[in-house]
Amino acid sequence: MERIRGVNLSGWFIPEPWVTPSLFAATGASNEVELQVALGSVAYNERMRQHYETFITEDDFRRMSAIGLNAVRLPVPWYAFGSQGDGEVYIPLVDYIDRAFEWAKKFGMQVLLDLATVPGGQGDSNNSRSTPESTVDWHSSANGRHIALGVLDRLATRYGMRAEIMGIELLDSPIMSVRKNLFTTTDGIPSHYLRNFYRDAYGIVRMHMPEEKMVVFSASGYPSAWKHFMRGDQYKNVCMDVHLYHYRDEMAIDITTPKGLSSAIARNRRLIKEARAAGFPVIVGEWSGAAVFSNVSVTPEGRAAYERVFISNQMASFADAYGWFFQTWKTEKRIAAWDARAALGTLERAMLD
């Protein structure tokens, strides 16, 4: 398989304030649920329809290909095929997903479909446990599991035989409950629930998608916890996704120091090694140039230089993975550490390879 050099298309189908603040302007909302409440379903869907049409276009795929990228990771919500409920109405997204596949085909790129949200919320192991996005009620929902499996079935049915599909990621970075000690566990989705869901989802997806296409599951921040998982002969081409961020957790260190930079890079290599030791090939589904800068005297130019060095060193640290997806392709504010047009666009094509 050609080495993956990709980007996430975050903020296209799932509105995120840090990617597209204009969608949230003057609403007081901080996430998609609050935004729909603030605007009402009709105004929300009209605003989102305009956003879907304009935020990612064919020209974006042309530019991705031009700088040496060969894949996109496409986060899709559970309502990709539309949904109507008592308090919510979502328009179908499949026409826009179809466009992504057509553009990928035109420019010789691959698409990893990623089920990024589920009813009630599966949390996000990349987020602080105090944020609205860290809500983890999906596994307690009466029909949440059924809905998630249903949308995976429909995605695989519609796209599983496309030449451009790299694979399907079954769930995006859910918060998993892990044991702290003999008597207590952390908040989150019980590991046995996730394991059973992934096994069932694998069976559903494989009915419509051939074995040469990947089925991807999230490490949820704990790659070593998945040893002996999906080890049977019936499981083919299963890949683990690790997300590698260095800007907010308790292990993040100032990268302007040699120790901080080497520690961050060593951590990348260790987590990828743990994932491989669990028995799976690895992709880095999300990473960025964002880091801790404790030195207040660093100028904006100096910060940009440190971020470029950090990005190139991280790329080297992914050598034992199948490849990577930078987070993300574009932001309205062109945030240097997060916007691939700024972060990767100045790198040599040979470095991307």
PyMOL commands that set and color helices and strands:
alter all, ss='L'
color gray80, all
select helices_A, chain A and resi 21-24+32-39+41-54+58-66+94-106+132-134+138-140+144-159+191-206+223-226+258-277+300-317+340-343+349-352
alter helices_A, ss='H'
color red, helices_A
select strands_A, chain A and resi 4-8+71-76+83-84+89-90+110-115+165-169+176-177+189-190+214-218+238-246+282-291+323-326
alter strands_A, ss='S'
color yellow, strands_A
deselect
rebuild
show_as cartoon
